[in-house]
Amino acid sequence: MAPATEQKITVERRGHVLLIGLNRSAKRNAFDVEMLEQLAAAYTELENNDEIRCGILWAEGEMFTAGLDLANVAPKVMESNGGLKFAADSVDPLNLYSQRTKPLVVAVQGKCLTIGIELILAADICIASENATFAQIEIKRGIFPFGGATLRFPERSGWGNAMRWLLTGDEFDANEAYRIGLVQEIAEHGKHVEKAVEIAERIAKQAPLGVRATIKSSKMVQTHGFEKAKEHLTPQILELFNSEDAKEGVQSFIERREGNFKGK
């Protein structure tokens, strides 16, 4: 009998929110191939389950992640001719080879290295504990980030801010991460997950079709440019106006109450 697969990623559903936990704290939540595959499976559950409207990525232990377990992952990367590849029917957590369409909030504490930063950049909102520190240290190992940081960090934080950290591998703190837009809020130590849950639940109360359309429209600027994204504004909003949720939104406005959205 084959040994049971270790649960390196935990999944917990709370109403319309899915909490995805990094659960390899004994190894500083370093990602090996199996852990990456389990993370992709959790993201796929977030994407495909119609009852789930928002996800949270968080971590057990004192640190978010020490990054990739290179001794384990590097041979797999070479075998696949570069890059972190995932099963064809799964969602790529780095949003490079397949696109997640539902919102994701990341809650970070302690050290957040390499792929940890790239998971933040591939997500939508990040809450950092006041003790969080960050470093993109691939440059110190003779390589460079291949999970999206070179593509997204300059866009998110500006060229100079991104190069300051990508080219040195230096560590920076939560205040600097906030200054350059890598994280959106800094929470009291130990309360960062609670804050992420609060935000995720607020997102989950909104109209799901509207939330996903917002993400889609915003990402279209990144992938196809401003003019192409502009062309899709009218078709997208007309499609939404025909939804049951849009009708409920108008009615809730008239009745001065919160909307009760069904995602239809």
C-alpha positions as a Markdown table, in Angstrom:
| # | Residue | x | y | z |
|---|---|---|---|---|
| 1 | Met | 0.0 | 0.0 | 0.0 |
| 2 | Ala | 1.3 | 3.4 | -1.0 |
| 3 | Pro | 1.9 | 5.8 | 2.0 |
| 4 | Ala | -0.7 | 8.5 | 2.6 |
| 5 | Thr | 0.0 | 11.9 | 1.1 |
| 6 | Glu | 1.1 | 14.4 | 3.7 |
| 7 | Gln | -1.3 | 17.3 | 4.0 |
| 8 | Lys | 1.0 | 20.2 | 3.3 |
| 9 | Ile | -1.9 | 22.4 | 2.3 |
| 10 | Thr | -5.1 | 22.7 | 4.4 |
| 11 | Val | -8.5 | 23.7 | 3.2 |
| 12 | Glu | -11.3 | 25.1 | 5.3 |
| 13 | Arg | -14.6 | 26.5 | 4.2 |
| 14 | Arg | -16.3 | 29.3 | 6.1 |
| 15 | Gly | -19.5 | 30.2 | 4.4 |
| 16 | His | -18.6 | 31.6 | 1.0 |
| 17 | Val | -14.9 | 31.9 | 1.9 |
| 18 | Leu | -12.2 | 29.3 | 1.4 |
| 19 | Leu | -9.2 | 29.4 | 3.7 |
| 20 | Ile | -6.1 | 27.8 | 2.2 |
| 21 | Gly | -3.3 | 27.2 | 4.7 |
| 22 | Leu | 0.4 | 26.5 | 4.2 |
| 23 | Asn | 1.0 | 23.5 | 6.6 |
| 24 | Arg | 4.6 | 22.6 | 6.5 |
| 25 | Ser | 5.9 | 24.8 | 9.3 |
| 26 | Ala | 8.5 | 22.2 | 10.4 |
| 27 | Lys | 10.2 | 22.9 | 7.1 |
| 28 | Arg | 9.5 | 26.7 | 7.4 |
| 29 | Asn | 6.6 | 26.2 | 4.9 |
| 30 | Ala | 9.2 | 25.7 | 2.1 |
| 31 | Phe | 7.5 | 24.5 | -1.1 |
| 32 | Asp | 8.4 | 21.1 | -2.5 |
| 33 | Val | 6.8 | 19.7 | -5.6 |
| 34 | Glu | 4.1 | 17.9 | -3.7 |
| 35 | Met | 3.2 | 21.1 | -1.7 |
| 36 | Leu | 2.9 | 23.1 | -5.0 |
| 37 | Glu | 0.6 | 20.4 | -6.5 |
| 38 | Gln | -1.6 | 20.5 | -3.3 |
| 39 | Leu | -1.7 | 24.3 | -3.5 |
| 40 | Ala | -2.8 | 24.2 | -7.1 |
| 41 | Ala | -5.6 | 21.7 | -6.1 |
| 42 | Ala | -6.8 | 24.1 | -3.4 |
| 43 | Tyr | -6.8 | 27.0 | -5.9 |
| 44 | Thr | -8.8 | 24.8 | -8.3 |
| 45 | Glu | -11.4 | 24.2 | -5.6 |
| 46 | Leu | -11.6 | 27.9 | -5.0 |
| 47 | Glu | -12.2 | 28.5 | -8.7 |
| 48 | Asn | -14.6 | 25.7 | -9.5 |
| 49 | Asn | -16.9 | 25.6 | -6.4 |
| 50 | Asp | -19.8 | 27.9 | -7.2 |
| 51 | Glu | -20.5 | 28.3 | -3.4 |
| 52 | Ile | -17.1 | 29.8 | -2.8 |
| 53 | Arg | -16.8 | 33.5 | -3.6 |
| 54 | Cys | -13.4 | 34.5 | -2.1 |
| 55 | Gly | -10.2 | 32.8 | -1.0 |
| 56 | Ile | -7.6 | 33.4 | 1.7 |
| 57 | Leu | -4.0 | 32.2 | 1.6 |
| 58 | Trp | -2.4 | 32.0 | 5.1 |
| 59 | Ala | 0.3 | 30.0 | 6.8 |
| 60 | Glu | 0.8 | 28.0 | 10.0 |
| 61 | Gly | 3.8 | 28.6 | 12.1 |
| 62 | Glu | 6.1 | 31.6 | 12.7 |
| 63 | Met | 6.8 | 32.4 | 9.1 |
| 64 | Phe | 4.8 | 32.5 | 5.9 |
| 65 | Thr | 7.3 | 30.7 | 3.7 |
| 66 | Ala | 11.1 | 30.2 | 3.3 |
| 67 | Gly | 10.4 | 30.0 | -0.4 |
| 68 | Leu | 11.1 | 27.0 | -2.7 |
| 69 | Asp | 12.7 | 23.8 | -1.5 |
| 70 | Leu | 15.2 | 24.1 | -4.4 |
| 71 | Ala | 16.8 | 20.7 | -3.8 |
| 72 | Asn | 13.4 | 19.2 | -4.5 |
| 73 | Val | 12.0 | 21.6 | -7.0 |
| 74 | Ala | 15.0 | 22.5 | -9.2 |
| 75 | Pro | 15.2 | 19.0 | -10.9 |
| 76 | Lys | 11.5 | 19.2 | -11.7 |
| 77 | Val | 12.0 | 22.7 | -13.3 |
| 78 | Met | 14.8 | 21.4 | -15.4 |
| 79 | Glu | 12.7 | 18.4 | -16.4 |
| 80 | Ser | 9.9 | 20.6 | -17.6 |
| 81 | Asn | 12.2 | 22.9 | -19.5 |
| 82 | Gly | 11.9 | 25.8 | -17.1 |
| 83 | Gly | 9.1 | 27.2 | -15.0 |
| 84 | Leu | 6.7 | 25.8 | -12.5 |
| 85 | Lys | 4.1 | 23.7 | -14.4 |
| 86 | Phe | 0.9 | 22.4 | -13.0 |
| 87 | Ala | -1.6 | 19.8 | -14.1 |
| 88 | Ala | -3.6 | 20.9 | -17.2 |
| 89 | Asp | -6.9 | 20.8 | -15.3 |
| 90 | Ser | -5.7 | 22.7 | -12.3 |
| 91 | Val | -5.4 | 26.4 | -11.5 |
| 92 | Asp | -1.9 | 27.8 | -11.5 |
| 93 | Pro | -1.4 | 29.6 | -8.1 |
| 94 | Leu | 1.0 | 32.0 | -9.8 |
| 95 | Asn | -1.5 | 33.0 | -12.5 |
| 96 | Leu | 1.1 | 32.4 | -15.3 |
| 97 | Tyr | -0.2 | 29.4 | -17.2 |
| 98 | Ser | -3.9 | 29.6 | -16.2 |
| 99 | Gln | -5.9 | 32.4 | -14.7 |
| 100 | Arg | -7.8 | 32.5 | -11.4 |
| 101 | Thr | -11.0 | 34.6 | -11.7 |
| 102 | Lys | -12.1 | 34.7 | -8.1 |
| 103 | Pro | -10.6 | 37.1 | -5.6 |
| 104 | Leu | -7.8 | 36.0 | -3.2 |
| 105 | Val | -6.5 | 37.7 | -0.1 |
| 106 | Val | -3.1 | 36.8 | 1.3 |
| 107 | Ala | -2.2 | 37.0 | 5.1 |
| 108 | Val | 1.5 | 37.1 | 5.8 |
| 109 | Gln | 3.6 | 36.8 | 8.9 |
| 110 | Gly | 7.3 | 36.4 | 9.7 |
| 111 | Lys | 9.6 | 35.7 | 6.8 |
| 112 | Cys | 8.1 | 35.8 | 3.3 |
| 113 | Leu | 10.7 | 34.7 | 0.7 |
| 114 | Thr | 10.9 | 34.2 | -3.0 |
| 115 | Ile | 7.7 | 32.4 | -4.2 |
| 116 | Gly | 5.9 | 33.9 | -1.2 |
| 117 | Ile | 6.3 | 37.3 | -2.7 |
| 118 | Glu | 5.2 | 35.9 | -6.1 |
| 119 | Leu | 2.1 | 34.4 | -4.6 |
| 120 | Ile | 1.2 | 37.9 | -3.2 |
| 121 | Leu | 1.8 | 39.5 | -6.6 |
| 122 | Ala | -0.4 | 36.9 | -8.2 |
| 123 | Ala | -3.2 | 37.5 | -5.7 |
| 124 | Asp | -5.4 | 40.6 | -5.2 |
| 125 | Ile | -5.0 | 41.9 | -1.7 |
| 126 | Cys | -2.3 | 41.3 | 1.0 |
| 127 | Ile | -2.5 | 41.8 | 4.7 |
| 128 | Ala | 0.9 | 41.7 | 6.5 |
| 129 | Ser | 1.6 | 41.2 | 10.2 |
| 130 | Glu | 3.7 | 44.0 | 11.6 |
| 131 | Asn | 6.5 | 41.5 | 12.1 |
| 132 | Ala | 6.6 | 40.4 | 8.4 |
| 133 | Thr | 9.8 | 40.7 | 6.4 |
| 134 | Phe | 10.3 | 40.0 | 2.7 |
| 135 | Ala | 13.1 | 39.1 | 0.4 |
| 136 | Gln | 13.5 | 38.0 | -3.2 |
| 137 | Ile | 16.8 | 36.2 | -2.8 |
| 138 | Glu | 17.1 | 34.2 | -6.1 |
| 139 | Ile | 19.8 | 36.6 | -7.3 |
| 140 | Lys | 22.0 | 35.3 | -4.4 |
| 141 | Arg | 21.6 | 31.7 | -5.7 |
| 142 | Gly | 22.7 | 32.5 | -9.3 |
| 143 | Ile | 19.2 | 32.6 | -10.7 |
| 144 | Phe | 16.4 | 35.0 | -10.9 |
| 145 | Pro | 12.7 | 34.8 | -9.9 |
| 146 | Phe | 10.8 | 32.6 | -12.4 |
| 147 | Gly | 7.3 | 32.7 | -10.8 |
| 148 | Gly | 6.3 | 36.1 | -12.0 |
| 149 | Ala | 8.1 | 38.6 | -9.8 |
| 150 | Thr | 10.1 | 40.1 | -12.7 |
| 151 | Leu | 6.9 | 40.6 | -14.6 |
| 152 | Arg | 4.7 | 41.9 | -11.8 |
| 153 | Phe | 6.9 | 43.6 | -9.2 |
| 154 | Pro | 7.9 | 46.5 | -11.5 |
| 155 | Glu | 4.3 | 47.0 | -12.5 |
| 156 | Arg | 3.1 | 46.9 | -8.9 |
| 157 | Ser | 5.8 | 48.9 | -7.2 |
| 158 | Gly | 7.5 | 50.9 | -10.0 |
| 159 | Trp | 10.8 | 50.1 | -11.7 |
| 160 | Gly | 13.2 | 51.6 | -9.1 |
| 161 | Asn | 11.4 | 50.1 | -6.1 |
| 162 | Ala | 11.3 | 46.6 | -7.7 |
| 163 | Met | 14.9 | 46.7 | -8.9 |
| 164 | Arg | 16.1 | 47.8 | -5.5 |
| 165 | Trp | 15.0 | 44.5 | -4.0 |
| 166 | Leu | 15.2 | 42.1 | -7.1 |
| 167 | Leu | 18.8 | 43.0 | -7.9 |
| 168 | Thr | 20.1 | 42.9 | -4.3 |
| 169 | Gly | 18.1 | 40.2 | -2.6 |
| 170 | Asp | 18.1 | 42.4 | 0.5 |
| 171 | Glu | 15.4 | 42.0 | 3.1 |
| 172 | Phe | 12.7 | 44.6 | 3.7 |
| 173 | Asp | 10.1 | 45.1 | 6.3 |
| 174 | Ala | 6.3 | 45.4 | 6.4 |
| 175 | Asn | 6.4 | 49.2 | 6.3 |
| 176 | Glu | 8.5 | 49.2 | 3.1 |
| 177 | Ala | 6.2 | 46.6 | 1.6 |
| 178 | Tyr | 3.3 | 48.9 | 2.4 |
| 179 | Arg | 5.1 | 51.9 | 1.0 |
| 180 | Ile | 5.7 | 50.2 | -2.4 |
| 181 | Gly | 2.2 | 48.7 | -2.6 |
| 182 | Leu | 3.2 | 45.0 | -2.1 |
| 183 | Val | 0.8 | 44.9 | 0.9 |
| 184 | Gln | -2.3 | 46.9 | 1.4 |
| 185 | Glu | -2.6 | 46.8 | 5.2 |
| 186 | Ile | -0.4 | 46.1 | 8.2 |
| 187 | Ala | -2.1 | 44.3 | 11.1 |
| 188 | Glu | -1.2 | 43.9 | 14.7 |
| 189 | His | 1.0 | 40.8 | 15.1 |
| 190 | Gly | -1.3 | 37.7 | 15.4 |
| 191 | Lys | -4.3 | 39.4 | 13.9 |
| 192 | His | -3.4 | 39.5 | 10.3 |
| 193 | Val | -5.5 | 36.4 | 9.4 |
| 194 | Glu | -8.4 | 37.8 | 11.3 |
| 195 | Lys | -8.2 | 41.0 | 9.2 |
| 196 | Ala | -7.9 | 39.0 | 6.0 |
| 197 | Val | -11.0 | 37.0 | 6.9 |
| 198 | Glu | -12.9 | 40.3 | 7.6 |
| 199 | Ile | -12.0 | 41.6 | 4.2 |
| 200 | Ala | -12.7 | 38.3 | 2.4 |
| 201 | Glu | -16.1 | 38.1 | 4.0 |
| 202 | Arg | -16.9 | 41.7 | 2.9 |
| 203 | Ile | -15.9 | 40.8 | -0.7 |
| 204 | Ala | -18.0 | 37.6 | -0.4 |
| 205 | Lys | -21.1 | 39.7 | 0.4 |
| 206 | Gln | -20.9 | 41.6 | -2.9 |
| 207 | Ala | -22.4 | 40.4 | -6.2 |
| 208 | Pro | -20.1 | 37.5 | -7.3 |
| 209 | Leu | -20.6 | 38.3 | -11.0 |
| 210 | Gly | -19.7 | 41.9 | -10.4 |
| 211 | Val | -16.6 | 40.9 | -8.4 |
| 212 | Arg | -15.3 | 38.6 | -11.1 |
| 213 | Ala | -16.1 | 41.1 | -13.9 |
| 214 | Thr | -14.1 | 43.7 | -11.9 |
| 215 | Ile | -11.1 | 41.4 | -11.8 |
| 216 | Lys | -11.4 | 40.5 | -15.4 |
| 217 | Ser | -11.7 | 44.1 | -16.6 |
| 218 | Ser | -8.7 | 45.1 | -14.5 |
| 219 | Lys | -6.5 | 42.2 | -15.7 |
| 220 | Met | -7.4 | 42.9 | -19.3 |
| 221 | Val | -5.5 | 46.2 | -19.1 |
| 222 | Gln | -2.4 | 44.2 | -18.0 |
| 223 | Thr | -2.7 | 41.5 | -20.6 |
| 224 | His | -4.2 | 43.4 | -23.6 |
| 225 | Gly | -3.6 | 47.1 | -22.9 |
| 226 | Phe | -5.8 | 50.0 | -22.1 |
| 227 | Glu | -7.5 | 50.4 | -25.5 |
| 228 | Lys | -8.6 | 46.7 | -25.7 |
| 229 | Ala | -9.8 | 46.8 | -22.1 |
| 230 | Lys | -11.8 | 49.9 | -22.9 |
| 231 | Glu | -13.6 | 48.2 | -25.8 |
| 232 | His | -14.9 | 45.6 | -23.4 |
| 233 | Leu | -16.3 | 47.9 | -20.8 |
| 234 | Thr | -19.7 | 48.4 | -22.5 |
| 235 | Pro | -20.3 | 44.7 | -23.4 |
| 236 | Gln | -19.3 | 43.6 | -19.9 |
| 237 | Ile | -21.6 | 46.1 | -18.1 |
| 238 | Leu | -24.5 | 45.3 | -20.4 |
| 239 | Glu | -24.1 | 41.6 | -19.6 |
| 240 | Leu | -24.1 | 42.4 | -15.8 |
| 241 | Phe | -27.2 | 44.6 | -16.1 |
| 242 | Asn | -29.1 | 41.6 | -17.4 |
| 243 | Ser | -28.2 | 39.5 | -14.4 |
| 244 | Glu | -30.5 | 38.7 | -11.4 |
| 245 | Asp | -27.9 | 40.2 | -9.1 |
| 246 | Ala | -28.0 | 43.6 | -10.9 |
| 247 | Lys | -31.7 | 43.7 | -10.5 |
| 248 | Glu | -31.4 | 42.8 | -6.9 |
| 249 | Gly | -28.8 | 45.6 | -6.6 |
| 250 | Val | -31.2 | 48.2 | -7.9 |
| 251 | Gln | -34.0 | 46.9 | -5.7 |
| 252 | Ser | -31.8 | 47.0 | -2.6 |
| 253 | Phe | -30.8 | 50.5 | -3.4 |
| 254 | Ile | -34.4 | 51.5 | -3.7 |
| 255 | Glu | -35.3 | 49.8 | -0.4 |
| 256 | Arg | -32.1 | 51.1 | 1.3 |
| 257 | Arg | -30.8 | 47.7 | 2.4 |
| 258 | Glu | -27.9 | 45.4 | 1.6 |
| 259 | Gly | -28.2 | 43.3 | -1.5 |
| 260 | Asn | -28.8 | 39.6 | -1.2 |
| 261 | Phe | -26.8 | 38.3 | -4.2 |
| 262 | Lys | -26.9 | 34.8 | -5.6 |
| 263 | Gly | -24.3 | 34.9 | -8.3 |
| 264 | Lys | -26.9 | 34.7 | -11.1 |
